[in-house]
């Protein structure tokens, strides 16, 4: 007897008294039993979005972090001098580490968000409102931010090293950090990172769900106006 069979047996025994936690559990198990392609859809969507945006985000991240460390006086100066000293490739310093951080980040965040939302929606037995979506988004962002902090540390080190080349690639960066600073160095900045990504996740997913609902409502209204039978 698998988990779903146990759930069905429990529901027949208790009828309408079935625990909402069991309903949420059934939904998650049902998701897990989907074909592999279906399970990976959410993960893949997040990863593809992250890969596409990285073409713009990496140069802006490089410039931002070098400005924050006082290497340049302004953004235009940063772009000009980085290209002059390191070539156009310098704007993509740490690109591999950025992808290593952000592709898992986007995939994990969307997956956690969807699963938390599914479980809460089934327990609540209704559509979720904007504050609830925002809170779930905050949890998803905070959890994902904590998980990916070591990757963020390595990405930052590689991006700000400039032409000094303190680290020779991602693996060397990880080995050097462990040797010189110890494993705990991979968790530097985890508190602020969890805080700001949690806030960002709250805003992002709250606005996302609100926008999806507005677009859906406008689409339904447009279909009704264009179909004479629906107006009767």
C-alpha positions in Angstrom: 0.0 0.0 0.0 1.5 3.3 -1.1 1.0 6.8 0.5 -2.0 7.6 -1.7 -3.7 4.3 -0.9 -3.3 5.1 2.8 -4.8 8.5 2.3 -7.8 7.1 0.5 -8.4 4.5 3.3 -8.1 7.2 5.9 -10.6 9.4 4.0 -13.1 6.6 3.7 -12.9 6.0 7.4 -13.2 9.6 8.6 -15.3 11.1 5.8 -15.4 14.9 5.9 -13.2 14.9 9.0 -10.2 14.3 6.8 -7.3 16.4 8.0 -6.3 19.2 5.6 -2.7 18.2 6.3 -3.5 14.8 4.7 -5.0 16.6 1.7 -1.9 18.7 1.3 0.3 15.6 1.7 -1.7 13.8 -1.0 -1.3 16.8 -3.4 2.5 16.8 -2.9 2.7 13.0 -3.3 0.6 13.2 -6.4 3.0 15.8 -7.8 5.9 13.5 -7.0 4.3 10.7 -9.0 4.0 12.8 -12.2 6.3 12.0 -15.1 9.9 13.3 -14.7 9.3 15.9 -17.4 6.3 17.3 -15.5 8.2 17.4 -12.2 11.0 19.4 -13.8 8.8 22.0 -15.6 8.9 24.5 -12.7 12.6 23.9 -12.1 13.4 24.3 -15.8 11.2 27.5 -16.2 13.1 29.2 -13.3 16.5 28.1 -14.7 15.8 29.3 -18.2 14.7 32.7 -17.0 17.8 33.0 -14.9 20.1 32.1 -17.8 18.5 34.6 -20.1 18.6 37.4 -17.5 22.3 36.7 -16.7 23.4 38.3 -19.9 22.4 41.7 -18.4 22.6 41.0 -14.7 26.3 39.8 -14.7 27.8 43.1 -16.1 25.6 45.2 -13.8 26.5 43.0 -10.8 30.3 43.3 -11.6 30.1 47.1 -11.9 27.9 47.4 -8.7 30.2 45.3 -6.6 33.4 47.0 -7.8 31.8 50.4 -7.0 30.9 49.1 -3.5 34.5 48.1 -2.9 35.8 51.5 -3.9 37.6 50.5 -7.0 35.9 53.1 -9.2 34.3 56.5 -8.7 31.3 56.0 -10.9 29.5 53.4 -13.1 30.7 54.9 -16.4 34.3 55.0 -15.2 33.9 51.4 -14.0 32.7 50.2 -17.4 35.4 52.1 -19.3 38.3 51.0 -17.1 37.2 47.4 -16.8 37.0 47.1 -20.6 40.4 48.9 -20.9 42.2 46.8 -18.4 40.5 43.4 -18.7 38.7 43.6 -22.1 35.0 43.2 -22.6 35.3 39.8 -20.9 36.0 41.6 -17.7 32.4 42.6 -17.5 31.5 38.9 -17.2 34.0 38.1 -14.5 32.6 35.4 -12.3 30.0 34.5 -15.0 30.3 30.7 -14.3 29.9 31.2 -10.5 27.0 33.6 -11.2 25.2 30.8 -13.2 26.1 28.2 -10.6 24.4 30.4 -8.0 21.5 31.8 -9.9 20.3 28.9 -11.9 19.8 26.7 -8.8 18.5 29.8 -7.0 15.8 30.5 -9.5 14.8 26.8 -9.9 14.8 26.1 -6.2 12.9 29.3 -5.3 10.1 28.7 -7.8 9.8 25.0 -6.8 9.7 25.8 -3.0 7.2 28.6 -3.7 4.9 26.4 -5.7 5.0 23.6 -3.2 4.3 25.8 -0.2 1.5 27.5 -2.1 -0.1 24.1 -3.1 0.0 22.9 0.5 -1.4 26.1 2.0 -4.1 26.4 -0.7 -5.4 22.9 0.0 -5.4 23.4 3.8 -7.2 26.8 3.4 -9.7 25.3 0.8 -9.8 28.6 -1.1 -7.9 30.9 -3.3 -5.1 32.7 -1.6 -5.1 36.4 -1.2 -2.2 38.8 -1.9 -0.8 39.0 1.6 -0.7 35.2 1.9 1.1 34.9 -1.5 3.6 37.5 -0.3 4.3 35.7 2.9 4.8 32.4 1.1 7.1 34.2 -1.4 9.1 35.6 1.5 9.6 32.1 3.0 10.6 30.7 -0.4 13.1 33.5 -1.0 14.6 33.3 2.5 15.0 29.5 2.4 16.6 29.7 -1.1 18.8 32.5 -0.1 20.2 30.6 2.9 20.8 27.5 0.7 22.7 29.4 -2.0 24.8 31.6 0.3 28.1 29.6 -0.3 27.6 30.0 -4.0 27.0 33.7 -3.5 30.2 34.1 -1.5 32.3 32.5 -4.3 30.5 34.5 -7.0 31.3 37.8 -5.1 35.0 36.9 -4.6 35.5 36.1 -8.3 33.7 39.2 -9.5 35.6 41.7 -7.4 39.1 40.3 -7.8 39.6 42.2 -11.1 43.0 41.8 -12.8 44.6 40.6 -9.6 43.4 37.1 -10.3 43.6 36.0 -6.7 41.4 33.0 -7.6 42.0 30.8 -10.7 38.4 29.7 -11.3 35.5 28.4 -9.2 37.2 25.3 -7.8 40.3 27.1 -6.9 38.2 29.8 -5.2 36.4 27.2 -3.0 39.7 25.5 -2.1 41.4 28.8 -1.2 38.5 29.9 1.0 38.5 26.6 2.9 42.3 26.6 3.3 42.7 30.2 4.4 39.4 31.0 6.2 37.7 27.7 7.0 34.3 26.3 5.9 32.4 28.9 8.0 33.5 31.6 5.5 31.0 30.2 3.0 28.2 31.5 5.3 29.5 35.1 5.5 26.6 37.5 5.0 23.9 34.9 5.3 21.8 37.1 7.7 21.5 40.1 5.4 21.2 37.9 2.4 18.3 35.9 3.9 16.6 39.2 5.0 16.8 41.1 1.7 16.0 38.0 -0.5 13.0 37.2 1.8 11.7 40.8 1.3 12.4 40.6 -2.4 10.6 37.3 -2.7 7.6 38.7 -0.9 7.3 41.6 -3.3 8.1 39.5 -6.4 5.6 36.7 -5.8 2.9 39.0 -4.4 3.0 41.2 -7.5 3.3 38.1 -9.7 0.1 36.5 -8.4 -1.7 39.8 -8.5 -0.7 40.4 -12.1 -1.6 36.9 -13.1 -5.1 37.4 -11.6 -5.6 40.7 -13.3 -4.5 39.4 -16.7 -6.8 36.4 -16.3 -9.8 38.6 -15.4 -9.2 40.9 -18.3 -8.9 37.9 -20.6 -12.2 36.4 -19.4 -13.9 39.8 -19.8 -12.6 40.1 -23.3 -13.8 36.6 -24.2 -17.3 37.4 -22.9 -17.5 40.6 -24.9 -16.4 38.8 -28.1 -18.8 35.9 -27.7 -22.5 36.8 -28.2 -23.7 33.5 -26.7 -21.9 34.3 -23.4 -23.6 37.7 -23.2 -27.1 36.1 -23.2 
